[in-house]
Amino acid sequence: MTSFTPPAGASFKRNPYYWMETPPLGEIDFVWNYVGSTKPRSGYYDVDIYDVAMIAGAYRSTATRKPSPKYIAGADVAPIGGAINIYDIVTVTRFYGQQWGSYP
């Protein structure tokens, strides 16, 4: 942290040693896909059909008061928080197929 000004907030300096970029909003399960068989192997994360299936399975669940049993907090990615709805599904499918997280 470089500065803190209440109530405005804080500002931070970038960490050049953190190798991973910010994940897209559609990444829910964080499964690493390896490339190649000789070590050290590289790979990537991607927004795939499993992410879409997870959010579709949690559709219409809520986190208000007592969370629904099928509610997944990581799947609540749309601006209207507290419920998994069509906006969350649209947000995840917008990033479908995007890869991220390769080693430097």
One Martini backbone bead per residue (centre of mass of N, CA, C, O) as a GRO file, in nm:
protein
  104
    1MET     BB    1   0.098   0.036   0.022
    2THR     BB    2   0.104   0.396  -0.035
    3SER     BB    3  -0.199   0.488   0.053
    4PHE     BB    4  -0.427   0.647   0.307
    5THR     BB    5  -0.774   0.779   0.268
    6PRO     BB    6  -1.009   0.876   0.455
    7PRO     BB    7  -1.284   0.752   0.277
    8ALA     BB    8  -1.157   0.694  -0.011
    9GLY     BB    9  -0.883   0.514   0.039
   10ALA     BB   10  -0.651   0.319  -0.152
   11SER     BB   11  -0.313   0.274  -0.267
   12PHE     BB   12  -0.124   0.074  -0.504
   13LYS     BB   13   0.146  -0.122  -0.583
   14ARG     BB   14   0.285  -0.303  -0.805
   15ASN     BB   15   0.361  -0.654  -0.848
   16PRO     BB   16   0.632  -0.790  -1.031
   17TYR     BB   17   0.621  -1.103  -0.892
   18TYR     BB   18   0.338  -1.145  -1.005
   19TRP     BB   19   0.251  -1.366  -1.272
   20MET     BB   20  -0.059  -1.317  -1.253
   21GLU     BB   21  -0.328  -1.228  -1.394
   22THR     BB   22  -0.636  -1.124  -1.419
   23PRO     BB   23  -0.920  -1.274  -1.407
   24PRO     BB   24  -1.188  -1.357  -1.548
   25LEU     BB   25  -1.524  -1.368  -1.461
   26GLY     BB   26  -1.564  -1.679  -1.573
   27GLU     BB   27  -1.377  -1.792  -1.356
   28ILE     BB   28  -1.450  -2.064  -1.119
   29ASP     BB   29  -1.261  -2.343  -1.093
   30PHE     BB   30  -0.949  -2.335  -1.137
   31VAL     BB   31  -0.821  -2.510  -1.385
   32TRP     BB   32  -0.528  -2.656  -1.480
   33ASN     BB   33  -0.375  -2.663  -1.806
   34TYR     BB   34  -0.164  -2.872  -1.946
   35VAL     BB   35   0.145  -2.850  -2.142
   36GLY     BB   36   0.271  -3.121  -2.204
   37SER     BB   37   0.522  -3.374  -2.067
   38THR     BB   38   0.764  -3.210  -2.004
   39LYS     BB   39   0.971  -3.102  -1.764
   40PRO     BB   40   0.858  -2.815  -1.743
   41ARG     BB   41   0.532  -2.724  -1.743
   42SER     BB   42   0.285  -2.571  -1.899
   43GLY     BB   43  -0.002  -2.333  -1.907
   44TYR     BB   44  -0.362  -2.283  -1.823
   45TYR     BB   45  -0.641  -2.098  -1.803
   46ASP     BB   46  -1.005  -2.142  -1.851
   47VAL     BB   47  -1.309  -2.077  -2.007
   48ASP     BB   48  -1.547  -2.327  -1.974
   49ILE     BB   49  -1.804  -2.554  -1.958
   50TYR     BB   50  -1.776  -2.586  -1.646
   51ASP     BB   51  -1.842  -2.296  -1.573
   52VAL     BB   52  -2.122  -2.291  -1.702
   53ALA     BB   53  -2.236  -2.534  -1.539
   54MET     BB   54  -2.205  -2.411  -1.257
   55ILE     BB   55  -2.391  -2.161  -1.306
   56ALA     BB   56  -2.641  -2.322  -1.399
   57GLY     BB   57  -2.670  -2.485  -1.126
   58ALA     BB   58  -2.703  -2.190  -0.962
   59TYR     BB   59  -2.958  -2.102  -1.065
   60ARG     BB   60  -3.163  -1.906  -0.853
   61SER     BB   61  -2.972  -1.846  -0.635
   62THR     BB   62  -2.910  -1.732  -0.295
   63ALA     BB   63  -2.757  -1.497  -0.028
   64THR     BB   64  -2.989  -1.410   0.128
   65ARG     BB   65  -2.956  -1.452   0.446
   66LYS     BB   66  -3.004  -1.767   0.347
   67PRO     BB   67  -2.833  -1.968   0.171
   68SER     BB   68  -2.836  -2.160  -0.080
   69PRO     BB   69  -2.719  -2.474  -0.146
   70LYS     BB   70  -2.635  -2.389  -0.468
   71TYR     BB   71  -2.459  -2.162  -0.390
   72ILE     BB   72  -2.198  -1.964  -0.564
   73ALA     BB   73  -1.990  -1.711  -0.506
   74GLY     BB   74  -1.807  -1.719  -0.776
   75ALA     BB   75  -2.080  -1.692  -0.969
   76ASP     BB   76  -2.123  -1.391  -0.862
   77VAL     BB   77  -2.047  -1.153  -1.125
   78ALA     BB   78  -2.261  -0.957  -1.127
   79PRO     BB   79  -2.364  -0.650  -1.012
   80ILE     BB   80  -2.602  -0.815  -0.902
   81GLY     BB   81  -2.605  -0.914  -0.592
   82GLY     BB   82  -2.716  -1.234  -0.428
   83ALA     BB   83  -2.773  -1.355  -0.728
   84ILE     BB   84  -2.835  -1.603  -0.966
   85ASN     BB   85  -2.850  -1.503  -1.304
   86ILE     BB   86  -2.853  -1.411  -1.632
   87TYR     BB   87  -2.612  -1.211  -1.596
   88ASP     BB   88  -2.406  -1.425  -1.510
   89ILE     BB   89  -2.419  -1.602  -1.765
   90VAL     BB   90  -2.340  -1.380  -1.966
   91THR     BB   91  -2.064  -1.315  -1.842
   92VAL     BB   92  -1.937  -1.596  -1.880
   93THR     BB   93  -1.993  -1.630  -2.194
   94ARG     BB   94  -1.820  -1.383  -2.282
   95PHE     BB   95  -1.541  -1.554  -2.176
   96TYR     BB   96  -1.545  -1.785  -2.357
   97GLY     BB   97  -1.218  -1.930  -2.419
   98GLN     BB   98  -1.045  -1.784  -2.228
   99GLN     BB   99  -0.703  -1.731  -2.165
  100TRP     BB  100  -0.488  -1.768  -1.865
  101GLY     BB  101  -0.184  -1.784  -1.672
  102SER     BB  102   0.091  -1.769  -1.783
  103TYR     BB  103   0.403  -1.795  -1.780
  104PRO     BB  104   0.685  -1.579  -1.807
   0.00000   0.00000   0.00000
